[in-house]
């Protein structure tokens, strides 16, 4: 895979030589004209609600496909700036335009992805620098069922208060919400 740099084992930046430029240029920007398209989609929209789906903006989704290109603008004609390469990766939808959703990962990287590559199945990423315990109950004194490594991704089963229940394979348990990316601080998931 010449010319592709693997980042965090779940995303790729294209091309690798652009990595040095990104440090100076900041996050990718929309190609000329696409900012007007996105602004047009937002015109007359209710703040905090997607103009296309009427779902909350921002909101979390997950990657349905094994790979998905994140483009500079909401069109196949736009350049691919980023590639997500892990099914189930949690992503945050920050805008909508037609069949396209602007998404970002836990590191703030992303772009426009076709909606068919996204899923409403909720997942979360362990962001702690150390392994975190998956507990049998949502309390600090509960039995530890397993440890989740930093960067582990699990399906969100429920969230209430400071805790979220996540599952991966045959293992599930309660994790403190503050060490997860993919769930909002104030949302309840049942």
C-alpha positions as CSV (number, residue, x, y, z in Angstrom):
1,X,0.0,0.0,0.0
2,X,2.5,2.6,-1.1
3,X,1.5,6.1,-0.4
4,X,-0.9,5.3,2.4
5,X,-0.1,5.9,6.0
6,X,-2.1,3.8,8.6
7,X,-3.3,5.9,11.5
8,X,-4.7,4.4,14.7
9,X,-5.3,1.1,12.9
10,X,-8.8,2.4,11.9
11,X,-8.2,5.3,9.5
12,X,-5.9,6.2,6.6
13,X,-4.8,9.6,5.4
14,X,-4.4,10.0,1.7
15,X,-1.7,10.8,0.5
16,X,1.0,10.2,3.0
17,X,3.0,13.3,1.9
18,X,0.0,15.5,3.0
19,X,0.6,14.5,6.6
20,X,3.4,17.1,7.0
21,X,1.2,19.7,5.3
22,X,-1.7,19.0,7.6
23,X,0.3,20.1,10.6
24,X,0.6,23.6,9.1
25,X,-2.7,23.7,7.2
26,X,-5.0,22.5,10.0
27,X,-8.0,20.2,9.3
28,X,-9.1,19.5,5.7
29,X,-11.4,22.2,4.3
30,X,-14.2,21.9,1.8
31,X,-13.2,22.2,-1.9
32,X,-14.3,25.5,-3.6
33,X,-18.0,25.5,-4.1
34,X,-18.9,22.7,-1.6
35,X,-19.1,25.1,1.3
36,X,-21.9,26.8,-0.7
37,X,-23.6,23.5,-1.2
38,X,-23.5,22.7,2.6
39,X,-24.6,26.2,3.4
40,X,-27.5,25.8,1.0
41,X,-28.5,22.6,2.8
42,X,-28.5,24.5,6.1
43,X,-30.5,27.4,4.8
44,X,-33.9,27.4,6.5
45,X,-32.9,24.4,8.6
46,X,-33.8,24.1,12.3
47,X,-30.7,24.5,14.4
48,X,-29.6,21.2,15.8
49,X,-31.8,19.2,13.4
50,X,-30.6,17.6,10.1
51,X,-32.2,19.3,7.1
52,X,-32.5,15.9,5.3
53,X,-33.3,13.4,8.0
54,X,-34.8,15.6,10.7
55,X,-32.5,13.8,13.1
56,X,-30.3,15.6,15.7
57,X,-27.1,17.3,14.6
58,X,-24.6,16.4,15.9
59,X,-25.3,12.8,16.4
60,X,-23.4,9.5,16.6
61,X,-23.5,6.7,14.0
62,X,-21.1,3.9,13.1
63,X,-19.4,2.7,10.0
64,X,-21.4,0.1,8.2
65,X,-18.7,-0.8,5.7
66,X,-15.2,-2.2,6.1
67,X,-13.9,0.9,4.3
68,X,-15.3,4.3,3.5
69,X,-13.9,7.3,1.7
70,X,-14.2,10.7,3.4
71,X,-14.4,13.3,0.7
72,X,-13.7,17.0,0.6
73,X,-17.3,17.7,-0.4
74,X,-20.7,15.9,-0.7
75,X,-20.0,14.4,-4.2
76,X,-18.2,11.5,-5.8
77,X,-16.4,14.2,-7.8
78,X,-14.7,15.5,-4.7
79,X,-11.2,14.4,-3.7
80,X,-10.8,11.7,-1.0
81,X,-8.9,13.1,2.0
82,X,-9.4,10.3,4.4
83,X,-10.4,6.7,4.5
84,X,-12.0,4.9,7.4
85,X,-11.0,1.3,7.6
86,X,-12.8,-0.3,10.5
87,X,-16.4,-1.6,10.5
88,X,-18.2,-0.4,13.6
89,X,-16.1,2.7,14.1
90,X,-18.1,5.4,15.9
91,X,-18.5,8.6,13.9
92,X,-20.1,11.9,14.6
93,X,-22.5,13.4,12.0
94,X,-22.0,17.2,11.9
95,X,-23.9,18.0,8.7
96,X,-26.2,16.6,6.0
97,X,-26.5,17.3,2.3
98,X,-28.7,15.1,0.1
99,X,-27.4,11.5,0.4
100,X,-24.2,12.7,2.1
101,X,-23.2,13.1,5.8
102,X,-20.2,15.1,7.0
103,X,-18.6,12.9,9.7
104,X,-15.6,13.0,12.0
105,X,-13.9,10.4,14.1
106,X,-12.6,10.7,17.7
107,X,-9.5,12.5,16.4
108,X,-11.6,15.1,14.6
109,X,-10.6,13.7,11.1
110,X,-13.2,13.0,8.5
111,X,-15.2,14.5,5.6
112,X,-18.3,13.7,3.6
113,X,-19.4,10.0,3.4
114,X,-22.3,8.6,1.5
115,X,-25.1,7.7,4.0
116,X,-25.3,4.0,2.7
117,X,-21.9,3.5,4.4
118,X,-23.2,4.5,7.8
119,X,-25.3,2.7,10.3
120,X,-27.5,3.8,13.2
121,X,-26.1,1.0,15.3
122,X,-24.4,2.8,18.2
123,X,-20.8,2.0,19.0
124,X,-18.2,3.6,21.3
125,X,-14.4,3.8,21.3
126,X,-12.4,3.5,24.5
127,X,-10.3,6.7,24.8
128,X,-8.6,6.0,28.1
129,X,-4.8,5.7,27.9
130,X,-5.0,2.5,30.1
131,X,-7.2,-0.6,29.9
132,X,-10.6,0.1,31.5
133,X,-12.7,-2.4,33.5
134,X,-16.0,-3.7,32.1
135,X,-18.1,-4.2,35.2
136,X,-21.1,-6.5,35.9
137,X,-23.1,-3.6,37.2
138,X,-23.0,0.2,36.7
139,X,-21.0,0.9,39.9
140,X,-17.4,1.1,40.9
141,X,-17.6,-1.8,43.3
142,X,-19.1,-4.2,40.8
143,X,-17.2,-7.3,39.6
144,X,-14.9,-6.8,36.7
145,X,-15.8,-9.0,33.8
146,X,-13.1,-8.0,31.4
147,X,-10.7,-5.2,30.5
148,X,-11.1,-3.1,27.4
149,X,-7.9,-1.9,25.8
150,X,-7.4,1.7,24.6
151,X,-8.9,2.0,21.1
152,X,-11.3,-1.0,21.6
153,X,-14.7,-0.6,20.0
154,X,-17.9,-2.0,21.4
155,X,-21.6,-1.9,20.6
156,X,-23.5,0.4,23.0
157,X,-26.2,-1.5,24.7
158,X,-27.4,1.1,27.2
159,X,-26.3,4.4,28.8
160,X,-27.6,5.9,32.0
161,X,-26.0,8.4,34.3
162,X,-22.2,8.1,34.3
163,X,-22.2,4.6,32.9
164,X,-22.6,2.8,29.5
165,X,-23.0,-0.9,28.9
166,X,-20.9,-2.0,25.9
167,X,-20.6,-5.4,24.2
168,X,-18.0,-6.9,22.0
169,X,-18.4,-10.5,20.9
170,X,-19.6,-12.5,23.9
171,X,-18.3,-10.0,26.5
172,X,-20.3,-7.1,27.8
173,X,-20.0,-4.8,30.8
174,X,-20.5,-1.4,32.2
175,X,-17.9,1.3,31.5
176,X,-17.7,4.9,32.8
177,X,-19.0,7.1,30.1
178,X,-16.1,9.6,30.4
179,X,-13.7,7.1,28.9
180,X,-15.8,6.5,25.8
181,X,-16.2,8.4,22.6
182,X,-19.4,7.8,20.7
183,X,-22.0,8.8,23.3
184,X,-23.0,12.3,24.3
185,X,-22.6,13.3,27.9
186,X,-26.3,13.9,28.4
187,X,-28.0,11.1,26.4
188,X,-29.8,8.1,27.7
189,X,-29.7,4.9,25.6
190,X,-32.0,2.0,26.5
